[in-house]
Amino acid sequence: MFIKKLVMEKFKMLMEVCPDEVNEFIDKLYNQKFPKKKSKKIIFKFKVFQKEYNSDKFTDNYVEFIKDISNIHPYGTFKSGVLKSYISNTDKGMKQAHKIKDNFYVTSHSSTPTKIKHILDLCDFLGITITYLN
């Protein structure tokens, strides 16, 4: 009973500090333990500031969107916001790093639903209107 309580306390702390990373870890572990049949590829196309992000490769939409938003908002906005665990000022040690600007890299090493959540959360955080194209 004591060990279970200790584990739950640690879990709660991790969820408060780094919820995206914990959720991604849980998703990966769950998918390893309970594999599912190959599902249909997620296509998420959207429009922001009159620009359409409609590539069939969602990572391209994700990176291009962050590049465009970085022209309006500085790196610090991203570092203190929803992408804090997914950006860095260097690509050293970063899997699937994409250069946004000098000293600004983002990783696309996350699930499509996680990247979609980043876009939606970032739009909400910055007060940006998003239109779905699907």
N, C-alpha and C positions, 0 to 999 in steps of 0.2 A: 504494500500500500504506500509506504514512504517513497519508494523508488518511482512508482507511477506518478505520485504528486510532484516529485522533483523533475521528472521528465516533462510534465505538463507545464510547470513553471518556466522551464527553459524554452519550451515551444512558444509559450505566450510572449516571452521576451523577444525571441527571434522574429515572431510575427509583427511585433511593434517596430522593431528596428529595420528589418529587411524583408517585408512581406513578399515582394516580387521574387526574390531569390528562394525563399522557402516554398512558395507555391510552385515555382519551376522545378525545384528538387523533388517535391512531392509528386508532381505530374510525371517526371521522368521515372521515379521509383515505381509508381503505380503502373505506368505503361510497361515497365520491365516485368513486373510481377503478374500483370493481367493484360497480356498482349491482345490487341484487337485486330480485326481484319483491316486491311488497308482501306483507309477512308478517302473520300473524295477530297481533292485539294481545295483548300480554302482560298477563294478569290475575294479580295476586299479592295474595291476601287472607290475613290472618294474625290471630292473637290473642295479646295480651300483657297480663298482669295482669288476666285475666278480661274484657278489652275487645276486641271484634272490630273490626278495621279491614277492612271489606268493601265499600267503595265500588268501583264499576266504573271510576272514574277514579283511577288509582293515585296521582297527585300528591296527591290529597286524603288518602289513607291515609298517605302519607309525611309531609306537613306536620302532620297531626293527631297522628301518632305522636311526632314531635319535640316538638310542643307539650306532650304529656302527659309525656314523659320530662323535659322542662325544668322541670316542676313538682317533680321529685325531685332532679335534678342541675343544678348551676349552669352558666352560660354557659362558664366556664373548662374544665369537663369536656369540652365539645364542641370548644372551640378547641384543646385539646391532644390531641384524639382523632381519630377517623376522618373527621370532617366539617370539619376545619380549613380546607380550601380552599373549602368551600361555605357557610360562615357568615360573618357580619360583624355589627358593632354598628351598622351603618347600611345603608340600602338604596341609597345613592348608588353608581352605576356597576354595580349588581348586576342582571343579567337575571333576569326571572321571580322577583323577590324576594317572600317571604312573611314577614309579621311573626309572630314567635313570641311575643315579649314586647317591652317597651320595651328598646331597644338590643340586640335579638337578632333577626336576620333570617337566613333560609336561602334559597338559590336552588334552584329545581327545574329549572334549565337544565342538565339532564344526561339521559342515556338512562335508560330504565326499569331495565335491568340494573344500571346504576351506582347508582341509588337503592335497589334491592333489596339490593345489596352493602352500602350504607351501613347499612341497617336491620340486616342480619345481623351486620355487623362491630360495630355499636354494641351490639347485644344481647350479643354475645360479650364485648366490652370491659367491659360493665357487669354481666355475669353474669346476664342476663335470659333467662328461658325463653320461647321463641317457639313457637307452634303454627300450623301451616299449615292454612288452611281450604279450599284449592283441591281 
